[in-house]
Amino acid sequence: MQTVESIIIGGGPCGLSAAIEQKRKGIETLVIEKGNVVNAIYNYPTHQTFFSSSDKLSIGDIPFIVEDSKPHRNQALVYYREVVKHHQLRINAFEEVLTVKKINNRFTITTTKDVYQCRFLTVATGYYGHHNTLEVEGAELSKVKHYFKEAHPYFDQNVVIIGGKNSAVDAALELEKAGANVTVLYRGEAYPQAIKPWILPNFESLVRNEKINMHFNAEVIKINENSIEYKQDDQIFEIPNDYVFAMIGYHPDYDFLESIGIEINTNEFGTAPVHNKETYETNVENCYIAGVIAAGNDANTIFIENGKYHGGIITQSILTKKQTPLES
């Protein structure tokens, strides 16, 4: 068993930022990541362009300089690797946390490789690893996918995209470019305001020229092996279909958070882990959350550009608590 003063679960930008802040203040810190550094960004589509400018994605006072106004996925991967090397962060990659138990004021963390103890715990696991569920018959078919990587395999295939936000529009553009027959089904009445402004005109042009079939007020009701059925304006339609991309959003791993003892609050504003808005400490003493999971289901309120500041706030709280000796 290894003993560390502070453990951060999750090696995304917000987890790395927290690790940098803690190391700067002399807190012995270990990051445990089930994949590699910024694993969620690695799993983004290969063509992904960020919504934010590079300066807003920078962490640890290391400039993120690119020629374009918006950085691409590959540029971000290089940048965050260099940040880790510069700050010499201690990261255990490809190690998944299985259980977290609090015993005698310490957290016991069991992973796929070892067992650790720590006084302070920060959960920065993001939400990209857990997609929302499509509650229709046929959603379990192998042709239904919740993550889009690249378009080439879908050349000359009938592809339906469920959703109308950025991930859906991005996928539709790439699939059309690769020669897929693309239909987009969206429950909303119009395009969401949150769509990246530099991609919407191109998408609308393809819709107008019937290169992409766009249907608003459309609700999928059944997915078959070779077709998909949807309802629009009280009518039911069935179209040929080979693949479905259900780009309907993601959420934090609530089961894991609750296994730690973190309470989940659900009200008219949505679902989110219970935490102190001033310190990001949860109802479990000395256990913090950082990054987008603090927003719960409302992932449009916390991004890398503001979630990266959670680490500094958490570090100040830890420093205050360190003045109180740990009881055995």
Buried (B, 14 or more C-beta within 10 A) or exposed (E): EEEBBBBBBBBBBBBBBBBBBBBBBEBBBBBBBBBEBBBBBBBBBEBBBBBEBBEBBBBBEBEBEBEEEBBBBBBBBEBBEEBBEEBEBBBBBEBEBEEBEBEEEBBBBBBEEEEBBBBBBBBBBBBBBBBBEBEBEBBEEEBBBBBBBEBEEBEEBBBBBBBBBBBBBBBBBBBBEBEBBBBBBBBEEEBBEEBBEEBBEEBBEBBEEEBBBBBBBBBBBBBBEEBBBBBBEEEEBEBEBBBBBBBBBBBBBBEBBEEBBBEBEEEEEBBBBBBEEEBBBBEBEBBBBBBBBBBBBBBEEBBBBBBBBBBBBBBEBBEEBBEEEEEE
